[in-house]
Amino acid sequence: MRKRKLGRSELIVSDYCLGTMTYGTQTDEDDAHRQLDMAQDAGVNFLDAAEMYPVNPVRLETAGLTEEIVGRWIARRKPQDLVVATKITGVGSVAVPDGAPITPARMRAAVYASLKRLQVDCLDIYQLHWPNRGSYHFRKLWHFDPTGQDRAATEAHMTAILGCAQELIDAGKIRHLALSNESAWGLAMWLMLAERDGLPRVLSLQNEYSLLCRSFDADLAEACWNEEIPLLAFSPLAAGLLSGKYAGNVTPEGSRRAVNPDLGGRITGRVFEAVAGYLGIAQEHGLDPVQMAVQWTLARPVPTLPIIGATTSEQLAHMLAGSEVTLSPEVMSAIDQLNRAMPMVY
């Protein structure tokens, strides 16, 4: 597995980041530990979690279970070069009492709770799962309205969180602050305020990105390139759509769609036509569609690392087997042509 320096940091991470959001619901602890072993043995040293995981469904009573499962594996395996990223849950989540917003006090408590569950002394990357002011991600773009935002309140909140991050860095509890489900304006504000006040600079951005979800490719791509902010791309398989297992609008037993019928809003009138197009490109060029979709994220102009997640260890083995696949210029051209014909399918 190839490794790279992550943004402006000292962290050296694998091309693939292992996502863990199903550990504790769809993936039991034994198989979760098999996945972690497989990933480590394949050279993956980068893990992503969140205090609200597991998902499908997200519940207050299970929040933190994924971190506990990962923590027990860390305690057993004791990996030497592991880079651990996790997240504080955003405002409105059922995974925190009363859907509390992110504040310095809640952030301090959440960091210490994640450290305990993960059984580590320091969190390498600590991400804000989504901004307090709201987000157009999670298929909210169609009705996103920023006109209710209060810029002064947003700036004060960001400054307070950056100050809290500095305290936690100084205390050796986190190494880097990072963002998730953020906009180009939000990223610019975090960077501007950090530079203005001499506070920690955010390291990375974790947003959804796949052949079917390209909102990153405009203003955010420009911002991330110029500011050396790598993208951690979640759902590179579009919640399994790009594997082809839902083609024909079917729902396999035990799949994510079996517990989340519209895949979080990804099932639309055009999505299966687009999926069929990408499956056709893979078939025409002798590629596995899963491996093609994941490797496409690594071939983007702006530094991008896919977060690969699997319900089963068999699915993970399939993805890991494609880590050396290279997409030809002909494949990339065909993908570009299909995207122009069918953009924004969800």
Sequence and secondary structure as in RCSB ss.txt:
>XXXX:A:sequence
MRKRKLGRSELIVSDYCLGTMTYGTQTDEDDAHRQLDMAQDAGVNFLDAAEMYPVNPVRLETAGLTEEIVGRWIA
RRKPQDLVVATKITGVGSVAVPDGAPITPARMRAAVYASLKRLQVDCLDIYQLHWPNRGSYHFRKLWHFDPTGQD
RAATEAHMTAILGCAQELIDAGKIRHLALSNESAWGLAMWLMLAERDGLPRVLSLQNEYSLLCRSFDADLAEACW
NEEIPLLAFSPLAAGLLSGKYAGNVTPEGSRRAVNPDLGGRITGRVFEAVAGYLGIAQEHGLDPVQMAVQWTLAR
PVPTLPIIGATTSEQLAHMLAGSEVTLSPEVMSAIDQLNRAMPMVY
>XXXX:A:secstr
  EEE TTSS EEESSEEE TTBTTTB HHHHHHHHHHHHHTT  EEE  TT   SS  GGGTTHHHHHHHHHHH
HH  SS EEEEEE  TT TTSGGG    HHHHHHHHHHHHHHHT S EEEEEESS TT  STTTTGGG  GGG  
HHHHHHHHHHHHHHHHHHHHTTSEEEEEEES  HHHHHHHHHHHHHHT      EEEE BTTB GGGTHHHHHHH
HHT  EEEE TTTTTGGGTTTTTT   TTSHHHHSTTGGGT  TTHHHHHHHHHHHHHHTT  HHHHHHHHHHTS
SS EEEEE  SSHHHHHHHHTTTT    HHHHHHHHHHHHHS    
